[in-house]
Amino acid sequence: MLNRIKPVLISGKEVLPIIEGGKGIGVSNGATSGAFAASGATGTFSGVNADRYDDQGNLKPTTYKGTTRKEKHEELIQMGIEGGITQAKIAYEASNGNGRIHVNVLWEMGGAESILEGILEGTKGLVNGVTCGAGMPYRVAEIAEKYNVYYYPIVSSMRAFRALWKRSYHKSSRLLGGVVYEDPWLAGGHNGLSNSENPHVPENPMPRVIEIRKFMNEVGLTDTPIIMAGGVWHLNEWSDWLDNPEIGNIAFQFGTRPILTQESPVSTAWKKKLLTLKQGDIFLNQFSPTGFYSSAVRNDFIDELDARAKRQVAYVSKANEEFSYELKIGARGRSVFIKPENAANVNEWVNQGFDEAMRTPDDTLIFVTKDKAQQLLHDQIDCMGCLSACRFSNWCDKEDLNYTTGKKADPRSFCIQKTLQKAIHGEDIENQLMFSGHNAYRFATDPFYSNGFVPTVKQLVDRIMTGE
């Protein structure tokens, strides 16, 4: 197996076909990406709200002085640029001149273009490539060309890449370093499931990747590598992808396995949790304020969101034949009307203490405790614009839209910035969002991790290269 795992040309240098998946809010940082590069692979630090440090090396807290969302959004951008530059320098120093170093950004994050340009401007010669997903990053090619770095779009279908190519990438094909195919059923974090795909019926990635390769060949990208992401654990499980003319040049991205390494900055509690997961413990859901599907560890945080969504009924403001049961909600006791058959459920929820009704953009009510309602409203008020459009707070980063999506804030979602910051910088991972790929349950059964063994990145890379 080992002699079939061939080096691949990534961002102008021949390296191992192993790429660290970028994980935001500090999970993939300069230490992890530098270690991957030092091992002859490609490291990826996240440019999504990367950590910053003071002169003594202490973590700078993410605090805001502004009073409006717009003011806090501008602060977020500046902190994001500072953090990205900091992590790039750490990665470069740790790489010892080996491998490649990439920065990962989410196209749908607030201020994505400003943050990416700010990081690249401040790290000339340190960063070799940009990976970008979570949306349709048409302009990433233009930005990459401006700073002479390679770019790697993350897609989940041939149609998505074809649209990107025809609209933009054909103008900047020289720096298209590779195409990342991310399996939307198995990858961690936000996934690219389309409306035409069934989230409960996973599709085999090979035919989808072959379709991408066919299109790439048609437009002259025969030597450009495809990077398989999502569901990758042992390379010997992908032996039919190696030396396969229908696949062509191939590398593999590892997002979940690098979390359980000595260099990984996540808490001890997070690492211990990974070693206890069972198959089915990763939950594909639509709670994210981005509106995308995402995969996360099923814990108390996810269970609360799930239960919150189930305590939900449709309502109207004026009674009609179908909606005839009167319900008084809010401090003023305003009347709304629900279906009579839903009254028993509502009364049961109220008796259980879920006596605060909150309106959603879909003309439904959810029922929560008064404390939860207060917390949700507080989080919505504290919005700092971390997404280009947020369904939880109704923030939008477009001035011509008056910085609003035009919809009601959605209490069925959550402040993603707040919970991800707490997850990476705290020990309470049961009550925070833990993104993870669906293969995370394999930590508990893979003999490499027996007796709670936590490898260095170098040990992980060496292990991967054996095929196991």
Summary of the structure (lengths in Angstrom):
residues: 468
radius of gyration: 23.0
end to end distance: 9.6
largest distance: 73.0
contacts: 1617
relative contact order: 0.13
helix: 37%
strand: 19%
